Amino acid sequence: MLRFNKKSIRFVTLVVFACFMLVGTVFAADKVAFVNIDKLFDDYQKTLDLNEKLDGEIAVRQSDREKMVDDIRRMKEELVLLSEDNKKGKQNEIDTKIRELQQFDEKTREELSEKRNEYMREILVELDEQVKKYGSEKGYDFIYNGRLLLYQDDKYDITDKILKQINSEYKK
C-alpha cells in the first residue's frame, strides 16, 4: 500500500511548483505577436491594384452587356412595326438574343468570380510568406492570426509594421 507522508507531499508540491515556474519562464521568453490578416489583405497595395484591375474588367463586361440589351430593345421596337407574318421571325431572333444575354451574364459571373478567387489565393499565399519572413527576420517565436484570438493586447499587433514592409517591397 502506498502512503504519503508530509515530507513526500511537500516534495511533490515543490516539484510541481518548480515545473510550472520553469514552463512559465520558457513561455515568457518567447517573442509573440499577432497580425490582423483582414487589414493586411485589404490595405496591401497589390490587393488594391488587383481590385482596380478587376473593376476595369467588370466595366468592359458591363459595357458589352449594355450593347446587347440595347440591341434587344431596338429589336423589340422594330417588332411593333412589322406585319403579323414577319413578327414571328423577329420574335425568334429576340428570343435568341435574350438567351445569348443570359449565357453572357452567367459566363461573366463565373469568370469574374474565378478570377477574384485566384487573386485572393495568390495574395493570401504571398501574405503568409511575408509574415513568415518578417517573423524570421525580427526573431519572433510565434505570430498569431488576430482573427483567431479571443483577446489580444494591441501592443502585440505588428500588422502596420508588416504592411509597411510589404508595401515598400511590392512592385507593380
C-alpha positions as CSV (number, residue, x, y, z in Angstrom):
1,M,0.0,0.0,0.0
2,L,1.3,3.4,-0.9
3,R,1.3,6.1,1.8
4,F,2.1,9.7,1.5
5,N,3.7,11.4,4.4
6,K,4.1,15.2,4.9
7,K,7.6,15.1,3.5
8,S,6.7,13.4,0.3
9,I,3.7,15.7,-0.2
10,R,5.9,18.7,0.3
11,F,8.4,17.3,-2.2
12,V,5.8,16.6,-4.9
13,T,4.3,20.1,-4.4
14,L,7.7,21.6,-4.7
15,V,8.4,19.7,-7.9
16,V,5.1,20.6,-9.4
17,F,5.6,24.3,-8.5
18,A,9.1,24.2,-10.0
19,C,7.7,22.7,-13.2
20,F,5.1,25.4,-13.5
21,M,7.7,28.1,-12.9
22,L,10.0,26.6,-15.5
23,V,7.3,26.4,-18.1
24,G,6.2,29.9,-17.3
25,T,9.7,31.3,-17.8
26,V,10.1,29.4,-21.0
27,F,6.9,30.9,-22.4
28,A,7.6,34.3,-21.0
29,A,10.9,34.3,-23.0
30,D,9.0,33.7,-26.3
31,K,8.6,36.7,-28.6
32,V,5.0,36.7,-29.7
33,A,2.8,39.0,-31.8
34,F,-0.4,38.9,-33.8
35,V,-1.5,40.2,-37.2
36,N,-4.9,41.4,-38.3
37,I,-4.9,39.5,-41.6
38,D,-8.1,41.3,-42.8
39,K,-6.4,44.7,-42.6
40,L,-3.2,43.3,-44.1
41,F,-5.1,41.9,-47.0
42,D,-7.3,45.0,-47.5
43,D,-4.5,47.6,-47.2
44,Y,-1.9,45.7,-49.2
45,Q,-1.2,47.7,-52.4
46,K,-1.3,44.6,-54.5
47,T,-4.8,43.9,-53.3
48,L,-5.8,47.4,-54.2
49,D,-4.2,47.2,-57.7
50,L,-5.8,43.8,-58.5
51,N,-9.2,45.2,-57.3
52,E,-8.8,48.1,-59.7
53,K,-7.8,45.7,-62.5
54,L,-10.9,43.6,-61.8
55,D,-13.1,46.7,-61.7
56,G,-11.8,47.6,-65.1
57,E,-12.7,44.2,-66.4
58,I,-16.2,44.5,-64.9
59,A,-16.7,47.8,-66.6
60,V,-15.7,46.3,-70.0
61,R,-18.1,43.4,-69.5
62,Q,-20.9,45.8,-68.4
63,S,-20.4,47.9,-71.5
64,D,-20.7,44.8,-73.7
65,R,-23.8,43.8,-71.8
66,E,-25.4,47.2,-72.3
67,K,-24.8,46.9,-76.0
68,M,-26.6,43.5,-76.0
69,V,-29.5,44.9,-74.0
70,D,-29.8,47.9,-76.4
71,D,-29.9,45.5,-79.4
72,I,-32.7,43.6,-77.8
73,R,-34.6,46.9,-77.1
74,R,-34.2,48.0,-80.6
75,M,-35.4,44.7,-82.0
76,K,-38.5,44.9,-79.8
77,E,-39.2,48.4,-81.1
78,E,-38.9,47.1,-84.6
79,L,-41.2,44.2,-83.8
80,V,-44.1,46.6,-83.3
81,L,-43.8,48.0,-86.8
82,L,-43.7,44.6,-88.6
83,S,-46.6,42.8,-90.2
84,E,-48.0,39.8,-88.5
85,D,-46.2,37.5,-90.9
86,N,-42.8,38.9,-90.1
87,K,-43.3,39.3,-86.3
88,K,-42.8,35.6,-85.6
89,G,-39.4,35.5,-87.2
90,K,-38.3,38.7,-85.4
91,Q,-39.6,37.3,-82.1
92,N,-37.4,34.2,-82.6
93,E,-34.4,36.5,-83.2
94,I,-35.3,38.4,-80.0
95,D,-35.6,35.2,-78.0
96,T,-32.2,34.0,-79.3
97,K,-30.6,37.3,-78.3
98,I,-32.2,37.1,-74.8
99,R,-30.7,33.5,-74.4
100,E,-27.3,34.8,-75.5
101,L,-27.6,37.7,-73.0
102,Q,-28.4,35.2,-70.2
103,Q,-25.4,33.0,-71.2
104,F,-23.2,36.0,-71.3
105,D,-24.3,37.0,-67.8
106,E,-23.6,33.5,-66.4
107,K,-20.3,33.2,-68.2
108,T,-19.2,36.7,-67.0
109,R,-20.2,35.9,-63.4
110,E,-18.3,32.7,-63.4
111,E,-15.2,34.1,-65.0
112,L,-15.0,37.1,-62.7
113,S,-15.7,35.0,-59.6
114,E,-12.9,32.6,-60.6
115,K,-10.5,35.5,-61.3
116,R,-11.3,37.1,-58.0
117,N,-10.8,33.8,-56.1
118,E,-7.5,33.3,-58.0
119,Y,-6.3,36.8,-57.0
120,M,-7.3,36.2,-53.4
121,R,-5.5,32.9,-53.2
122,E,-2.4,34.4,-54.7
123,I,-2.4,37.3,-52.3
124,L,-3.1,35.2,-49.2
125,V,-0.2,32.9,-50.1
126,E,2.1,35.8,-50.6
127,L,1.0,37.4,-47.3
128,D,1.6,34.1,-45.5
129,E,5.1,34.0,-46.9
130,Q,5.7,37.7,-46.0
131,V,4.6,37.2,-42.4
132,K,6.8,34.2,-42.0
133,K,9.7,36.2,-43.5
134,Y,9.1,39.2,-41.2
135,G,8.8,36.9,-38.2
136,S,12.1,35.2,-39.0
137,E,13.9,38.4,-39.7
138,K,12.7,40.0,-36.4
139,G,13.2,36.9,-34.2
140,Y,9.5,36.2,-33.4
141,D,8.8,32.7,-32.0
142,F,5.0,33.0,-32.7
143,I,2.9,35.3,-34.9
144,Y,-0.8,34.6,-34.5
145,N,-3.7,35.4,-36.8
146,G,-5.6,38.0,-34.8
147,R,-8.9,36.7,-36.1
148,L,-8.5,33.5,-34.1
149,L,-7.7,35.2,-30.8
150,L,-10.5,35.9,-28.4
151,Y,-8.5,38.7,-26.8
152,Q,-5.3,40.5,-27.7
153,D,-3.4,43.5,-26.4
154,D,-2.7,46.0,-29.2
155,K,0.9,46.2,-28.1
156,Y,1.5,42.8,-29.7
157,D,-0.1,43.9,-33.0
158,I,2.5,44.1,-35.8
159,T,0.1,44.5,-38.7
160,D,1.1,48.0,-39.6
161,K,4.8,47.1,-39.4
162,I,4.4,44.2,-41.8
163,L,2.1,46.2,-44.0
164,K,4.7,49.0,-44.3
165,Q,7.4,46.4,-45.2
166,I,5.4,44.5,-47.8
167,N,4.0,47.7,-49.5
168,S,7.6,49.1,-49.8
169,E,8.8,45.8,-51.3
170,Y,5.8,45.5,-53.7
171,K,6.5,46.1,-57.4
172,K,3.6,46.7,-59.7
